[in-house]
Amino acid sequence: MKITKEDIDALNSIVKIDITAEDYQDKVETELNNYRKKANIPGFRKGHVPMSLVKKQYGKSVMIDEVNKLLQESLSKFLIEEKLDVLGNPLPKSQENFSWDEENFTFEFELGLAPEFEVDLSPKKAITAYKIIADDKMIDTQINSIREQYGKMITQEEIAESSNITGVFVNEDKEINKKSTFKLEKIKGKTNEKKFLGKKVGDSIKLKSKNLFTDDHMLINTLGISHDEVHDFNEPLTFAIEEITYTELAELNQELFDKVFGENTVKNEEEFRARLKEDAEKQFASQTDQQLLNAVTENLIENTKFDLPAEFLQKWLAVAGEKPMTEEEALEEYNKSEKGLRYQLIEGKLSKDNDIKVSYEDLKDYAKGYIKTQMAQFGNLNPEEKELDDIANRILSNQEEAKRLSDQLMNEKLLNFFKENVKLKTKEVTYEEFIKEVYK
């Protein structure tokens, strides 16, 4: 057998494999002997079928199978030994006048090769690393929400601006009959608000669904309609009032502090506010980290220039899936996936050059940390190490879950690498400012 490689250009090659009868004949004979031992052919005892008959019946199909096995094994071994970094999979070239009736065969495969490039981690303009600060306004809002959550519900005679209202929305044509509770402050506009103010239990109010709430999406829960219906929904409603209450806010005292954070964890309002601020900013950190990872990724894709074997990749995409694609479909799919492929190559080079990798021990430790966090939410703060090991092993035995955790851990390692090696500028913002700047 002879294998040669012809370079078309820096990104495309042809591998030629010549196979002779000597390369596969022994394996074919061995396989045919196995067939002979097992064959059940009328008129012959099992194991005593003439070889000539076995060859006539099975010889060609066995030969084709053995040649294909040899072909795949040889090609895979060649790619490894030559250290060829290929994209996609080798594509067999069609050959005119090819025949399995011959003894010697020649096969050709097209290869798409990964480009060689360097990654510049020093962008001309520093990338913004946001730090979200929980300001006094946010903490005040959160404290009010906590006081309401632990507050006392008081029955009211009639609807006032502070009321919680429970009742039934009805529209017979749309088969709506839905009991719901909402705050009056969620009603949109003075005209609608006036229809509620002063009303009592047992009263009915005629309403329009359009622009009823400050957020149209409230119609999903209050009326029981689907998300697809919300934006075009414009139907008359009747609302029958069943209950009117207001929330007497909980006192801002040690009893409330203990309910929120545990007994004697915080001892005064100043510590309470500081803890709320700390917890909020920890939660925001995951959001800003993801934004930073996205920003660095986009910057690397934009500023790391290299060519791809585009024509080869389109041909490969056309045949790689369960359903073959047309040229137009393959081109469209390539255009959609090109950006992701570029980042995969960039990430691969960064990982290789800087020894960024996820070992099984890393992954197991990460899984155990994840498990401990989940268990802590249910009050188990000190699980035994054996219990953590058993759960981690069970999770990692699931390939999909193991891949998900591995990807998360790899992203964390890359993020830490970027924080240490990419030119960044830190910018402190409120949450509202962050949303405005990043998602404008």
N, C-alpha and C positions, 0 to 999 in steps of 0.2 A: 504494500500500500504506500502511496506517495501523496503528501499534502504540501501544497505550495500556496503562497499568498501574493497577490498582485495588488499594489496600492494604486487606486484610481486618483485619489488626492489625499489630503491630510485627514479627511473625515469619512472616506469611503474606500472599501477594499473588496476584493473577490478572493474567496478561498476555494481552491480546486482540490478535490479528493479523487484520486485514482484507486479503484479497488479491483483486484484480480481474483480469479477463482481460487488461487492458493490462500487468499486472505480469509475466505469464508467456508471453504469446502469441508474442512474437518468438523466445524460446528454444525453444518447441514447434515453430515453423515450421522453425527451423534444424535441429533434431534430426530432424524428419520428412524434410527434404531429404537428410540423411545416410543415413537409412533407405532412401530412394528410390534413391540411388546404389548401395547395397549389396544391395538386396533381390533374391532369386532366386524369382520367382513364375512357375509354368508358364504359357506362352503369351506371355510378354513378355521382350524382351531386357533384360539387366542394365543398369540406369540409365535404362530407358525405361518403367518402371511408372507408370501414371497416378497423380497425386497423390491423386485422390479415392479410389482403392483403398488407397493407403498410409494415408490418414487413417482409412478405415473399419476397416482391420486393426490399426493401431498407434496411432491418434490418442489414444484415451482413456488407454492405459497410459503413453504418453509424457507426456501432460498431467499425470497423477498424479505421475509421477516428478519432473517439473520443479517442480510446486507444492511437493512435499515438500522438494526441494533448497532452494528459495527460502525455505521456512518455517524450515528448520534454520539456514540462513545468516543470516537476518534476526533470529531469536531469539538466536543466539550473539552477533551484533554488538550487539544491543540490551542484552544483559546486560553486555557489556564497556563500552559507552559510558555506561551508567547506573551503572557501578561497583557492581553488585549482587552481594553476597557470598552466594551460594546454597549450600544444603546438599543433597547428593544431586544429582538432575537434575530439570529441569522435567517435570511430569506432565501429559500432555494430558487435558483434560476431555472426557468422552463427551458427544455432542450428539444429541438426538433429531431425527429427520427430516433428518439430514445426507445429502447426495447428491452424488456426483461428476458427476452429469448437469448440474449448474448451472455457470455461468461464474464467478460470484463466490463466495468462501468466507470464512467466519469461523472462526478457531481460538482456543481458549482453553487456557492452561497454568497449572497451579498451581505456585507457587514456595514453597519453604521457605527462609526467610532466616536467616542467622547472627545471633545476638543481639549487642548492644553491651554491653560490660562492662569493668570495670577489674580488674586483678590486684594483690592486696595481697601484697607480698613480706616483710611484717613480721608473722609469726605471733605470737599472744599468748604462746605458749610456745615457747622456742627448740627447734629440731630438733637431735637428737643426731647429731653426726658422730663415728663411732667411729674409733679408731686402735688397731689390734691390735699388741700388743707380744709379741715372741717371748721368753718368759721362760726362765730357766735350765733348767727341767724340759723344755721343748720342745727346746731346743738339745741337752741331754743325750740325749734320745730320738733326735734326728736323727743325732748323732754315733755312737751305738750302731748305728743302721741303716746308716750309711756304713761303719763298721768291719766290719759283718757282710757288706755287699755286696762289699767288697774282701778279705774274709777267705778262709781256706783250709778246704776241706771235709775232715774227718777221719772215717774209717770207725770205727764202734763195734761192739762185739760184741753188746751188748744195749741195749734202749731205756732211756734215762734222761730226766730232766726237760728236758735241753737238746737232745734229739734232733730231727733231721729224719727223717721216716719216709716211705719210698716203698713202695708195694704196690698190690695190685689189689682193688677193691671188687666184690663179686659178689652179684647177686640174679637167679636164673634166671627167676622169674616176671615180673619187670619188664624182663628182658633187659638187665640192668646188668652190664657187665664193663669196668671203667674203672681204668686205672692212674693213680695220683695221688700227689703229694708234699705233705706238710703238716708243721707243727711240732706237737709234743706239747702245747705250751702252748695250742694252739687247740682242744684237746679239752675238752669241757665237763663239769665235775663230777668229784669224787674217784672215784666208782664207775667211770666210763668210763676215767679215767686209770689206775686200778689194773690194768685189763685189758691195758694196753700195757706198763707198767713191767716191765722184766726180760725181755720177750719178745725172741726172736732171729730172724734171717733164716730163712725156711722155716716159721715158726709161723703159725697161722691164729687169728683172733680173731672170736668171734660178737658182733655189735653190733646196736643199734637205731638207725635213722636219726634218730628224733625226739630232739632235744636232744643230738645227738652233738657238734656244734661250738658254740663260743661265739657264732658268727653263723650262723644257719640258711642264709644265702645262700651259704655255702661249699659247700653240697650241689650247687649249680649246676655248679661246676667239678670237684669231687671225684667226683661220681656221673654227671655229664653229663646232668642233667635240666634242664627249662626253669624259668624264673622262676615261671611260673604254678603249677607243681607243688610248689614248695618248701614253702610254709607248711602244706600238708595232707599232706605226704609222711611216712608212718610205716610203714616196711617193714624187716624184718630183713635184715642184711647179714653177709657173710663177708668178712674182710679178710686177705689173704695177704701177709705181709711179705717184701719183696724186697731192701730196702736200708735200713741205719741209719747215719746220719752226724750229726756235730755241726759247727758252724762255729767255727773258731778265729779270733777277731776279729783284724783287722789292727791292727798297732801304730799308735799315734797319733804319727806322726813325719813328717819332711819328705817321705818317699816317698809317704805317703798324701795329704799336702797337695797335692803336685804332681799326683797322679792326679786329684784332685777339681777343682782350680782352675787347673792349668797350672803349669809349672816356675817356682819362686821367686815365685809371685804372693803367697802368704802364707808366713811364715817361722817361725811358732811357734803353739802351741795358742791363745794369746790372740787372735792375728790370725785364726786359723781360726774360732774361735767368733764373733768380731766379724763376719766375712764371712758366715757362716751366718745370723746374726741379721739382717744387712742384707738379704740375699737373701730371707729368709722374709718380712720385713716389706714388701718391695717386692711380693711376690706377694699378700700380704694386702690391699695398697692397692687393687687392682682389685676385690676383694670388698667392701671398705668403701665404695668409690666407688659401686658399683652399689646397695648398701643405702641410701646417702645419696640417690642419684637417685630411688630408689623412695619413700623417706620424704618427700622434697620434693614429688614428684608426687602422692602421696596427700593431702598437706596442701593443695596447691593445688586439687585436685579438690573436697575437702571444704569448703574455705573460700571458693571463688570461686563466688558464687551467680549463676545466670542461667537463664532459661527456654529451652527448645528447642521447635521446632515438632513436637512428638511425634507428633501425628496424621498430619501430612504424611509424616514419616520412616517411620512404620509402613506407610503406603500405598506409599511408594517402595520400601522393602525387599521388599514383597510381589511386586513386578514386576521388581526390579533384577537378580536372579540368573538363572542358566540355567533353573532350575525355579521356576515361580510358587509362592508361599506362600499358605496360608490366613491369615485375620485372626489366628487364635490363634498360628500359627507366626511371623508377622511381629511380633506383640507380644512373643513370647518372644525373638526375635532382637534386637529393639530393646532390651529390658531387659538383654541380655547385652552389647550394644555401646555402650550409652549412656555408660558411664564412660570408655571409650576415646575416644569422640567428644568428650566434654567436655575431655579432656586435649589432644586435637588442636587444639581451638579456643584453649585457653589457651596452648599452645606456639606456635601461629601468631601470637597477639597479642604474646607476649613477644619472639618473633623479629623481628616487624615493628617494634615500638616500640623495640627495643634493637639493631637492625641485626645480629642473629645469623643468619648465613647460611653456606652451604657453596658456595664458588666452585669452578669446575673446577680451578683451580690449587691450591686448598686440598686438594681431593680427590686430585689427582695426587701432591702432596707426601706426603699421608697414606698413599697406596698404596705409595709408594716406601719410606717408613719401615717399613711392614708387611713389604715384601719384604726389606729389609735385615735385619730381625730374623729372618725365616725362613732367609735365607742364612747368617747368623751361626751358626745352630744346626748347620749342616753344614760349618762351618769356613771359609766364605768371608767374611772380615771386612772386606774392602775391594773391593767390586764396583765396576766402572766405571760412570760416570754414564750412558753410552749404554745399557748393559745394563739398568740400572734403568729408564730411560725406555721401552725397548722392552717390558719385562715389564709395566710399569704401564699402558702404552697397550693392551696385549693384555688385561689384566685388566679395564680400564674399558670395553672394547668389549663386554663381557658385561653386559647390562642388570641382570640379577639380582645379579651380584657388585658392580657399581657402586652399586646401591641399598643393598646390605648395608653396604658401606664408608661410603657417604654417611650412612646412619643412625647408624653407630657414631661417625663424626666429629661429627655434629650433637649426639649425646648428650654427647660430650666437651665441646663448646662450651657446651652448656646447663649441664653440671655445673660447669664453671669459672665460669660466670655466677652460678650459685646459690651457690657457695662465697664469691663476692665480695659478693653482694647479699642473701642470705637470712640471717636471724638464726639462728646455729648455736652449739652448745656442744660442745666437743671432750671426748671421754671415752676414756681409755686403758683397754684391757681385754686379757686374755689371749684366745687363740682360743676356749678352752672357754667363757669368760664371754660372748664375742660370740655364739656359737651359742646359748647358753642365753637371752640377752636378745632376740635378733632372731628366732630360729626356735622359740621356746618354744611 
